[in-house]
């Protein structure tokens, strides 16, 4: 049964699913992250990027830099 448009709008429109990709670059001195998607023509569109410094040459500091950059791109990408 198809509902009239006014009643159907009460439930909100279905959000179109977005396919978002993440790229991560890890270096000795920095970590960079990017979120991107493909447009209708198959061309990549960058949604958000971030870079953070690695405090020291340890895996723990690298992981902290990665966490910070991923959190930053997430905040940028879905900020209203």
FIDO-633231 format. One record per residue: y, z, x of N, C-alpha, C, O in turn; residue in three letters. Coordinates in steps of 0.05 Angstrom, whole numbers, padded with zeros to 5 digits, always signed. Example, Ala and Ser with C-alpha at 12.3 -4.5 7.8 and 13.67 -1.06 7.14 Angstrom:
-00114+00156+00264-00090+00156+00246-00066+00156+00264-00066+00169+00285ALA-00045+00142+00257-00021+00143+00273+00001+00157+00258+00023+00161+00268SER
% end
This chain:
-00023+00000+00017+00000+00000+00000+00025+00000+00018+00028+00017+00036UNK+00042-00019+00013+00067-00021+00028+00089-00005+00015+00094-00008-00009UNK+00101+00013+00030+00122+00030+00019+00149+00015+00020+00153-00001+00037UNK+00166+00021+00000+00193+00010+00002+00207+00017+00027+00201+00038+00039UNK+00225+00001+00036+00239+00005+00062+00252+00032+00064+00251+00045+00085UNK+00265+00041+00043+00279+00067+00044+00260+00090+00049+00266+00109+00064UNK+00236+00089+00037+00217+00110+00041+00204+00108+00068+00199+00128+00081UNK+00198+00083+00076+00186+00079+00103+00204+00088+00125+00194+00097+00146UNK+00230+00086+00122+00249+00094+00142+00250+00125+00145+00259+00135+00166UNK+00242+00140+00125+00241+00169+00127+00223+00178+00149+00228+00198+00162UNK+00201+00163+00153+00182+00171+00173+00189+00160+00201+00175+00166+00220UNK+00210+00145+00203+00220+00135+00229+00204+00110+00237+00182+00106+00228UNK+00217+00094+00253+00205+00070+00262+00186+00077+00286+00192+00095+00301UNK+00165+00062+00287+00147+00066+00310+00160+00057+00335+00171+00035+00337UNK+00158+00074+00356+00169+00067+00382+00152+00046+00395+00127+00048+00395UNK+00164+00026+00406+00149+00006+00421+00140+00018+00447+00156+00031+00461UNK+00114+00014+00454+00104+00026+00478+00115+00011+00503+00115-00013+00504UNK+00124+00027+00522+00135+00016+00547+00114+00020+00569+00103+00042+00570UNK+00110+00001+00585+00092+00004+00608+00110+00008+00632+00123-00011+00641UNK+00111+00032+00642+00128+00039+00665+00111+00044+00689+00090+00057+00688UNK+00120+00032+00712+00105+00034+00737+00121+00052+00756+00145+00054+00754UNK+00107+00065+00774+00119+00082+00794+00112+00072+00822+00089+00064+00827UNK+00132+00072+00840+00127+00065+00868+00136+00089+00884+00156+00102+00878UNK+00122+00094+00906+00128+00117+00923+00126+00107+00952+00107+00094+00960UNK+00147+00113+00967+00148+00107+00995+00150+00133+01011+00169+00148+01007UNK+00132+00138+01029+00131+00162+01044+00135+00156+01074+00119+00140+01085UNK+00155+00167+01086+00160+00163+01115+00161+00191+01128+00159+00211+01115UNK+00163+00191+01154+00164+00216+01169+00189+00232+01161+00188+00257+01160UNK+00211+00218+01156+00237+00232+01152+00245+00232+01122+00263+00248+01116UNK+00234+00216+01105+00243+00216+01077+00220+00207+01058+00200+00196+01067UNK+00225+00212+01032+00207+00202+01011+00225+00188+00991+00246+00199+00983UNK+00216+00165+00981+00231+00151+00960+00213+00145+00937+00189+00140+00941UNK+00224+00145+00913+00208+00139+00889+00225+00121+00872+00249+00121+00872UNK+00211+00104+00857+00224+00086+00838+00207+00083+00813+00182+00083+00815UNK+00220+00081+00790+00206+00074+00765+00216+00047+00757+00240+00041+00758UNK+00198+00030+00748+00206+00003+00740+00187-00008+00718+00166+00003+00714UNK+00196-00029+00705+00181-00042+00684+00184-00072+00686+00203-00082+00699UNK+00167-00087+00673+00169-00116+00673+00183-00124+00647+00177-00114+00626UNK+00203-00142+00649+00216-00152+00625+00199-00174+00612+00177-00180+00621UNK+00210-00185+00591+00195-00206+00575+00189-00231+00592+00170-00245+00586UNK+00206-00236+00612+00202-00260+00629+00184-00254+00653+00180-00272+00669UNK+00174-00230+00656+00157-00223+00678+00172-00215+00703+00161-00215+00725UNK+00198-00208+00700+00215-00201+00723+00217-00170+00723+00222-00158+00702UNK+00212-00157+00746+00214-00128+00747+00242-00118+00743+00261-00130+00753UNK+00245-00096+00728+00271-00084+00723+00269-00055+00732+00252-00040+00722UNK+00286-00048+00751+00286-00020+00761+00299-00002+00741+00321-00007+00732UNK+00285+00020+00734+00296+00039+00715+00311+00061+00730+00333+00069+00722UNK+00298+00072+00752+00311+00094+00767+00299+00095+00795+00276+00088+00799UNK+00316+00104+00814+00307+00108+00841+00318+00134+00852+00338+00144+00842UNK+00304+00145+00872+00314+00170+00885+00302+00171+00913+00280+00161+00918UNK+00316+00184+00931+00307+00188+00958+00313+00217+00966+00334+00227+00960UNK+00294+00229+00980+00297+00256+00989+00288+00259+01018+00269+00246+01026UNK+00302+00276+01032+00295+00281+01060+00271+00299+01063+00268+00318+01047UNK+00255+00295+01083+00233+00312+01090+00244+00332+01110+00254+00325+01131UNK+00243+00358+01103+00255+00379+01119+00243+00382+01147+00257+00386+01166UNK+00216+00380+01148+00202+00383+01174+00178+00365+01174+00169+00356+01153UNK+00167+00361+01197+00144+00342+01200+00118+00357+01192+00100+00359+01209UNK+00116+00366+01167+00092+00379+01157+00085+00366+01130+00102+00355+01116UNK+00059+00368+01123+00051+00357+01097+00063+00372+01074+00068+00361+01053UNK+00066+00398+01077+00078+00414+01056+00107+00405+01050+00114+00403+01027UNK+00122+00400+01071+00150+00391+01067+00150+00362+01055+00168+00355+01040UNK+00131+00346+01063+00129+00319+01051+00123+00320+01022+00135+00306+01006UNK+00104+00338+01014+00098+00341+00986+00122+00352+00970+00126+00344+00947UNK+00137+00370+00982+00161+00380+00968+00182+00357+00964+00194+00356+00943UNK+00185+00340+00984+00203+00317+00982+00194+00298+00960+00210+00288+00945UNK+00168+00294+00959+00156+00276+00938+00161+00288+00910+00170+00274+00892UNK+00156+00314+00907+00160+00327+00882+00189+00325+00873+00195+00319+00850UNK+00208+00329+00892+00236+00328+00885+00245+00300+00877+00259+00297+00857UNK+00235+00279+00891+00243+00252+00884+00231+00243+00858+00244+00229+00842UNK+00206+00251+00853+00193+00244+00827+00208+00257+00804+00212+00245+00783UNK+00215+00283+00807+00230+00297+00786+00257+00284+00782+00266+00282+00759UNK+00269+00275+00803+00296+00262+00801+00294+00236+00785+00311+00230+00768UNK+00275+00219+00792+00272+00193+00777+00265+00198+00748+00273+00183+00731UNK+00249+00218+00743+00241+00224+00716+00266+00232+00700+00270+00223+00677UNK+00283+00249+00711+00307+00258+00698+00326+00234+00693+00337+00232+00671UNK+00329+00216+00712+00346+00193+00709+00335+00173+00688+00351+00161+00673UNK+00309+00169+00688+00297+00149+00671+00299+00156+00641+00303+00138+00625UNK+00296+00181+00634+00295+00188+00606+00319+00205+00597+00317+00220+00577UNK+00340+00203+00612+00365+00217+00604+00378+00201+00582+00380+00177+00584UNK+00386+00215+00560+00398+00200+00537+00425+00188+00544+00437+00175+00527UNK
% end
